[in-house]
Amino acid sequence: MALFTTTDRDNVKTALIMAATEGVASVAISGQSVQTYSLDQLTKLLAVIQADIAGDNTSGNGGLRQRKVVPGGCG
């Protein structure tokens, strides 16, 4: 199960924009509010969250799978 949610990811993306335009940003992750001045910190945090979400395989299907369907009588 992932530690982070897509809401956490979206909050960090919004904070990146705020930090870039205003010089400081506050972001809430899992209910905890963090204030940061560094775009680098937010960028690293975003990478961690995205990797965590991408690595979450709770569906049990092994990730994306493709199937090729060939109708009968095509031969």
C-alpha positions in Angstrom: 0.0 0.0 0.0 1.3 3.4 -0.9 2.4 5.8 1.8 1.2 8.8 -0.2 -2.0 9.7 -2.1 -2.7 11.4 -5.3 -4.0 14.3 -3.2 -0.5 14.6 -1.5 1.0 14.6 -5.0 -1.3 17.4 -6.2 -0.7 19.4 -3.1 3.1 19.3 -3.7 2.6 20.3 -7.3 0.6 23.3 -6.1 3.3 24.1 -3.6 5.9 24.0 -6.3 4.1 26.7 -8.2 3.6 28.8 -5.1 7.3 28.5 -4.2 8.4 29.4 -7.7 6.1 32.5 -7.8 6.1 33.7 -4.2 9.4 32.3 -2.8 7.8 30.3 0.0 5.1 27.5 0.1 3.2 25.5 2.6 2.0 22.0 1.7 -0.1 19.5 3.6 0.9 15.9 3.3 -1.1 13.2 5.1 -2.6 15.9 7.3 0.8 17.4 8.3 1.5 21.0 7.1 5.1 21.8 6.1 6.5 25.2 5.1 9.4 25.3 2.7 11.5 27.8 0.8 13.3 25.4 -1.5 12.1 24.3 -4.9 14.7 21.6 -4.7 13.2 20.1 -1.6 9.7 20.2 -3.1 11.0 18.6 -6.4 12.6 15.8 -4.4 9.5 15.3 -2.4 7.4 15.1 -5.5 9.7 12.5 -7.0 9.4 10.4 -3.8 5.6 10.6 -3.8 5.3 9.8 -7.5 7.6 6.8 -7.1 5.6 5.6 -4.1 2.3 6.0 -6.0 3.7 4.3 -9.1 5.0 1.4 -7.0 1.7 0.8 -5.3 0.3 -2.4 -6.7 -2.7 -3.0 -4.5 -4.9 -4.1 -7.5 -3.1 -7.4 -7.6 -3.1 -7.5 -11.4 0.7 -7.1 -11.8 0.5 -3.7 -13.4 -0.5 -2.9 -17.0 -1.1 -5.9 -19.2 -1.9 -6.1 -22.9 -3.7 -8.9 -24.6 -3.9 -9.6 -28.3 -7.2 -11.0 -29.4 -7.2 -12.9 -32.6 -10.7 -13.9 -33.9 -11.3 -17.5 -34.9 -11.2 -18.4 -38.6 -8.5 -15.9 -39.5 -6.0 -18.1 -40.9 
